[in-house]
Amino acid sequence: MPHYRPLPRTDHARPDTALPLAGGWCWFDTVEEVHRDAPARLIPAQDAPAEVLSRLTAPRAPLAGLDMARPVLMGILNVTPDSFSDGGQHNDPGAALARAESMTAAGAGIIDIGGESTRPGASEVPLDEEIARTAPVIAALRQRSDVPISIDTRKAPVARAAHEAGASLVNDVAGFTFDPALARFCAEAGLPVCVMHAQGTPDVMQKDPRYDNVALDVYDWLDERITALENAGIPRTRIVADPGIGFGKTLEHNLTLLHNLALFHGLGCAVLLGASRKRFIGTIGGTEEARHRASGSIAVTLAGVAQGIQIHRVHDVAETREALKLWMAATVAAEN
């Protein structure tokens, strides 16, 4: 069965045959029909199956109060001692709150708070410790701001404590495969979720990742997980898909996914790109220290925006916001 990748464009000269991409700022009139066992071919968009076009064009529903018709920045707040880029910088509650408020002021539409590092080689954190790291910070931020808050966790008890403290979205890097109770809790609480692809757990995921076709393999895995979440009671309109850049992928895998990001609009969900400061950016850009990878991270973010990706998980909010404003002003036609 073929997959269909729209070829996104933003040019102001828009033909009558153009279709809106996910109700956002991009449009398309051509689709790449991709096969596992045959060469890909380009076809007019209107020649794609009706069900495919419906998923590709339908506006994405608001999530946690966020409008998906424009790019949204998700500010990263790791309240951990060992995250790959900012470990130890914000595990003090006061420092964490100050960081969250500064990212909100800089233009973050949502703050993603995590208490368990998922860097390559990281070990699991005990439940009580993860809750103690995250819930107080969420409660303190909620008292001072109405910014949407996401809890970055694989575990139902952590998500429950975070929701009680004020979190309004659950972001699971394990794609809701680690804790069977997590999807049930999100369904019962009516929470939107982000389902991310990862090959293997953080402690082993970078050992020797392999795929038959990384773009199609990740797409099919996410499609299966989204169906499972729907069966658990979470409607597709409350699901975000994340191809999981850097999670069980080589540099070449990451680049192939970035080249094919528009494919994931076919899932019928908003799509999240989380590439900020990751190792492949340092490898290509020549920047060893993760904290110095803002320029490369912004370049990858804008490449994702050019493919219509709605949510961008970033460390460097102010710099990315400035770049995004300029990119949109210079690239996207005003009527869009």
Disulfide bonds with the S-S distance in Angstrom:
none
